[in-house]
Amino acid sequence: MIKVDDYCPGFKLLNQDSMSIDMSEQLGNSIIILFFYPKDDTPGCTKEACRFRDTHQDFQDLGCTVFGISSDSTKSHKKFANNHQLPFDLLSDEGGKIRKLFAVPTNLFGLIPGRVTYIIGKDKKIHGIYNSQTDPIGHVSKALEFVKQLAV
């Protein structure tokens, strides 16, 4: 289980354009937000992704890179990103191996993948974790609060 002060593990996943994103190469270059979400184009996930979209410039101004992760396919991610003009990478974790690596919990007796946001500093350590299935917009607000503290 990944917790605050742990180093973020490296991993590789494909983004919505089927390009390989190597998190080991991303770590240390900027503050990173990894938000795990259940499924593309569902009401809560769409609200969360669009809120990250609407505040994306705020994150960028603080030197932060945002990544969304779900087990949806790259094709599904491409459609989701295009439909909602998402300016950040959506990473396809088909099979859920990265979700398992981070020990992101499931809800409703394991039927619904969890919604957890991780804030990773330039030191490659986890500085914040926000876990709430029912508060998708709260993930963005909490992440922005953490990033503001890290960027000081």
C-alpha positions as CSV (number, residue, x, y, z in Angstrom):
1,M,0.0,0.0,0.0
2,I,1.4,3.4,-1.0
3,K,1.3,6.0,1.7
4,V,2.4,9.5,2.4
5,D,6.3,9.9,2.4
6,D,6.7,6.7,0.2
7,Y,8.5,7.1,-3.1
8,C,6.3,6.9,-6.1
9,P,7.0,3.7,-8.0
10,G,7.9,3.9,-11.7
11,F,5.6,2.4,-14.3
12,K,4.8,2.6,-18.0
13,L,1.3,3.0,-19.5
14,L,-0.1,4.0,-22.8
15,N,-1.9,7.4,-23.0
16,Q,-5.0,8.2,-25.1
17,D,-2.8,8.5,-28.2
18,S,-1.3,5.1,-27.6
19,M,2.0,6.7,-26.7
20,S,4.0,5.1,-23.9
21,I,4.3,7.3,-20.8
22,D,7.2,6.3,-18.5
23,M,6.5,7.6,-15.1
24,S,10.1,7.0,-14.1
25,E,11.0,9.7,-16.6
26,Q,8.3,12.1,-15.4
27,L,9.2,11.9,-11.7
28,G,11.4,14.7,-10.4
29,N,10.7,17.0,-13.3
30,S,7.5,18.5,-11.9
31,I,5.0,18.0,-9.2
32,I,2.7,15.2,-10.4
33,I,-1.0,14.5,-9.8
34,L,-2.1,11.0,-10.5
35,F,-5.8,10.6,-10.2
36,F,-7.3,7.1,-10.4
37,Y,-10.9,7.1,-11.4
38,P,-13.4,4.4,-12.1
39,K,-14.6,4.8,-15.7
40,D,-14.6,7.2,-18.7
41,D,-17.8,9.1,-19.4
42,T,-19.6,8.2,-16.1
43,P,-21.2,11.2,-14.3
44,G,-18.7,11.4,-11.3
45,C,-15.7,10.7,-13.4
46,T,-16.7,13.3,-16.1
47,K,-17.2,15.9,-13.3
48,E,-13.8,15.1,-11.9
49,A,-12.0,15.2,-15.2
50,C,-13.7,18.4,-16.3
51,R,-12.8,20.0,-13.0
52,F,-9.2,19.1,-13.6
53,R,-9.6,20.5,-17.1
54,D,-11.0,23.8,-15.8
55,T,-8.2,24.2,-13.3
56,H,-5.5,22.8,-15.5
57,Q,-3.8,26.2,-16.0
58,D,-3.7,26.7,-12.2
59,F,-1.8,23.4,-11.9
60,Q,0.5,24.3,-14.7
61,D,1.2,27.7,-13.2
62,L,2.4,25.9,-10.1
63,G,4.7,23.6,-12.1
64,C,2.4,20.6,-11.9
65,T,1.6,17.8,-14.4
66,V,-1.7,16.0,-14.2
67,F,-2.4,12.4,-15.3
68,G,-5.7,10.5,-15.1
69,I,-5.6,6.7,-14.8
70,S,-8.4,4.2,-15.3
71,S,-8.6,0.7,-16.7
72,D,-10.4,1.9,-19.8
73,S,-8.8,1.3,-23.2
74,T,-6.7,3.9,-25.1
75,K,-9.6,4.1,-27.5
76,S,-12.1,4.9,-24.7
77,H,-9.7,7.5,-23.3
78,K,-9.3,9.1,-26.7
79,K,-13.0,9.5,-27.0
80,F,-13.4,10.8,-23.4
81,A,-10.5,13.3,-23.8
82,N,-11.8,14.6,-27.2
83,N,-15.5,14.9,-26.0
84,H,-14.4,17.0,-23.0
85,Q,-11.3,18.7,-24.4
86,L,-9.1,17.3,-21.6
87,P,-5.6,18.9,-21.8
88,F,-3.8,16.2,-19.8
89,D,-2.9,12.6,-20.5
90,L,-5.3,9.8,-19.6
91,L,-3.3,6.6,-18.9
92,S,-4.8,3.2,-19.8
93,D,-4.3,0.7,-16.9
94,E,-6.1,-2.3,-18.6
95,G,-5.9,-5.2,-16.2
96,G,-5.5,-2.8,-13.3
97,K,-1.8,-3.6,-12.5
98,I,-0.9,-0.1,-11.6
99,R,-4.1,0.3,-9.5
100,K,-3.0,-2.9,-7.7
101,L,0.6,-1.5,-7.3
102,F,-0.8,1.6,-5.6
103,A,-3.3,-0.6,-3.7
104,V,-6.2,1.7,-4.7
105,P,-9.2,0.3,-2.9
106,T,-12.4,-0.7,-4.5
107,N,-15.9,0.1,-3.2
108,L,-19.3,-1.6,-3.2
109,F,-17.9,-5.1,-2.4
110,G,-15.1,-4.7,-5.0
111,L,-17.5,-3.9,-7.9
112,I,-16.5,-0.3,-8.5
113,P,-12.8,0.7,-8.8
114,G,-11.8,3.3,-6.3
115,R,-11.2,7.0,-6.8
116,V,-7.9,8.1,-5.3
117,T,-5.7,11.1,-6.1
118,Y,-1.9,11.1,-5.3
119,I,0.2,14.3,-5.1
120,I,3.9,13.6,-5.8
121,G,6.6,16.2,-5.2
122,K,9.7,16.8,-7.2
123,D,11.5,14.7,-4.6
124,K,9.5,11.7,-6.1
125,K,7.7,11.2,-2.8
126,I,4.0,11.0,-2.2
127,H,3.0,14.2,-0.3
128,G,-0.8,13.8,-0.3
129,I,-3.5,11.2,-0.9
130,Y,-7.2,11.9,-1.2
131,N,-9.6,9.0,-1.3
132,S,-13.3,9.5,-1.8
133,Q,-15.6,7.6,-4.2
134,T,-18.4,10.1,-3.6
135,D,-16.6,13.4,-3.9
136,P,-15.0,13.6,-7.3
137,I,-14.7,17.4,-7.3
138,G,-13.1,17.4,-3.9
139,H,-10.2,15.5,-5.4
140,V,-9.3,18.5,-7.5
141,S,-9.7,21.0,-4.7
142,K,-7.6,18.9,-2.3
143,A,-4.9,18.3,-5.0
144,L,-4.7,22.1,-5.7
145,E,-4.3,22.8,-2.0
146,F,-1.4,20.3,-1.7
147,V,0.3,21.6,-4.9
148,K,0.1,25.2,-3.6
149,Q,2.0,24.0,-0.4
150,L,4.6,22.1,-2.4
151,A,5.2,24.9,-4.9
152,V,6.1,27.4,-2.2
